[in-house]
Amino acid sequence: PTDFTTDLRTKEETTSAYLQWRWNFDLGNTNNNLRVGLRYEKTDVTSSALTPIPLWIDWVAANEYFITYADDNDFTTQKGDYDNWLPNIDWSINFMEDMVFRASYSQTIGRQAWDDIQGGVTLDALVRRSFGNGGSGDPGLVPLESKNFDLSYEWYYNEGSYVSVGWFKKDVENYVATATREATPFNIPHPGNGAWADECNAATGGGGDQVAIRECIFERYGDTPFVDPVAGTIRGVDGQDPAAIFNISTPSAQRDVSIDGWELAVQHMFGESGFGVTANYTIVDSDIGYDNFSTEDQFAILGLSDSANLIAFYDKNDWIVRAAWNWRDKFLSSTCCGGLGQPNPMYTEEYWQLDAIVSYTFENGITLFAEGFNLTDEYLRLSGRNENMVRFVTQTGRRYGLGVRWTY
């Protein structure tokens, strides 16, 4: 359409400065490298929102109320800002010619998702007697802030061959969770809770029979501008009916999470033949889990799982041949929603695929290559609380490519 009923525009402006200092020095029989950095960032967020403006609520059936929106809407603007000082310290020590120990500490940020920092309140058109639903972003959301600790040991036992072990820990603040609050945005009169509804409820025996109450209102107030017996609608009356209550879902930076794990890697070259193999395995864990036996709202970290790669290769005489087996363990990919809007987790199940590439580089810098992905034609499977609850299955098939690159 040329005219939008909803138009959310968000702009981030970031100013940053960075200072770094490096020092190489000998300590006893060891060579040391120290790098210290400090980064400052200031971010300003401006969110302008054109959202449908509700005019009134029509009571159209026993427990069905629908909002009518204005044809012309105006932009509303909200702003937010934050700044961060982000230090970084890296230290490495060669305590033997072929062995390196590394340690680092850093503070980093991750900006919140666009839909979480968009301003503007939007209301679902369908409303119930007790409440309606709506949502709003928050341009003032602060970013994720992570304190990162890393330790690693590397042994280069031969030319092109090494073994490494690394440990990492990340303490992350300001993970977003959705908070729901009751509000009366736009103060829209609710016809199902007003004076006419109370009067007709008493007149029909006080049992709360919505059909009978509606018929009573049609009979007594059908000649008013707010009641249309032919169309079967009853409109809320400003100043007479109370404002409709809405449950507004708003993102809130309120959760802290600790993530830690290990990274294991090895590469071995078979002499000067050009043949080699490399493998790595990452183990990751968090102090936040998901309980499949609960139907309550839960905060959870998405996308967290172990992963591994195994690669055989040949790299010599301008030829490169690589075959890679890539694996990822099962992980939680979503926590929402079931058919009635209740929490309903979805898991991406364990998956692996085999990829390969062959390339040759000529003396003039031209490289020809052929590549293939998912050579064994694996499929991706998503399931619910139990692996037998299949939610989604896709099979992309094998993919092949031919190409040329020129480096000059």
Residue, then its C-alpha position, 0 to 999 in steps of 0.5 A: p500500500t502507499d499509505f501505511t497504518t503502522d510505520l515504525r522508524t528507529k535511528e541509532e547514532t553512535t559516537s565512539a573513541y578508542l585508545q590502545w597501548r601495547w608492550n612487549f617485554d621479557l620476564g626471566n626466560t619468557n617473552n610477554n605481550l601486553r595489550v590494554g585498550l579502552r573504548y568509549e561509546k555513546t548512543d542516542v536512539t530516536s524512535s518515531a512511530l505511526t500507529p493506528i489511533p483507536l477511536w472507539i470500541d464496538w460490542v458486536a457479539a456476546n464476548e467480542y468487541f472490536i476497535t475502530y481506528a482513525d483514518d489519519n494518524d500522527f507520528t509520536t517520537q520517543k528517545g533514549d540514550y546510553d553510554n559505556w566505558l569498555p576496557n580490554i586487557d590481553w596478555s600472552i606469554n611464550f614460556m617455551e618456544d613452541m608453547v603460548f599461554r593467553a589470558s584476557y578480560s574485556q567488557t563488551i556490549g550487544r545492542q537490543a533487537w530493533d523490534d524491542i527498541q521501537g516506540g509506539v503502542t499498538l493494540d489488537a483489534l479484538v478485545r474481550r470484556s475483561f481485557g485486550n492485548g497490545g504491545s510496545g517497544d522501549p527506545g530507552l532499553v540499555p544494551l547487553e553488557s558482558k564481562n568476558f574472561d578467556l584463558s587458553y594454552e597453545w602448543y605448536y608441536n610441529e610446522g603447521s601443527y598445534v593443539s589448543v585448549g581454551w576456557f571462557k566465561k561471560d557474565v551478561e547483564n540486561y537480557v530482555a524479558t517481556a513484562t506485561r502491565e495493565a494500562t488504559p492507553f487512549n482511554i477508550p470507553h468499553p461498552g461491556n462494562g458501562a452503565w447501560a451494561d450494568e443496568c441491563n444486567a440487573a434488569t435481566g436477573g443479574g446473571g451476566d447473560q451477555v446475549a440478554i444484556r445486549e438485547c436489553i440495550f438494543e431495546r432501551y437505547g436503540d434510538t441513540p447514536f451509540v446503538d445500532p440494533v440492525a447492525g448489532t453493534i453497541r459503541g462505548v460512550d465517552g464519559q459514561d463507560p470506563a476505559a478499556i483495560f489492556n495487557i501491554s507487553t513491553p520488553s524489559a532489560q531485567r535478566d542476568v546470565s552466566i555462560d561458560g565453556w571450553e574450546l578444544a582444537v587440534q591441527h596436524m600436518f602430515g610432513e610436507s605432503g600438503f595433507g592435513v586434518t583439523a578438528n575443534y569442539t566447543i562445549v557451552d553451558s549456562d546457569i539458565g535452563y528451560d523446564n519442559f514440564s512447566t507451562e508458565d512463562q520462562f526466561a531462556i537463552l536461545g541458540l545455546s549448544d555444543s558444536a564441532n567441526l572435522i576438516a580434512f584438507y590438501d593445500k599445496n602447489d596452488w591446489i586446495v581441497r577441503a572436506a568439512w563435517n560440521w555438527r551442532d547439537k540440539f538447542l532451544s530456538s523459540t519459547c513462544c507460542g502455542g495456538l492460544g498464545q501460551p508458552n510453547p518451546m521449539y527445539t532445533e534438533e541435532y544436525w550435521q552436514l558435509d561440505a567440500i571445495v576444490s580450487y586451483t590458483f594460476e600464476n596470474g592471480i585467477t582462482l577457479f573453484a568448485e564447491g558443494f554443500n550438504l553433500t549427504d542431503e541432510y534435513l533439518r527438524l524442529s520439535g516441541r517439548n517432546e521429540n515426537m512433537v514435530r513442528f517443522v521439517t525442511q530439506t534444502g537438498r544438495r547445493y553446488g557452485l562453480g566460480v572464479r576469483w581474480t586477485y590483483 
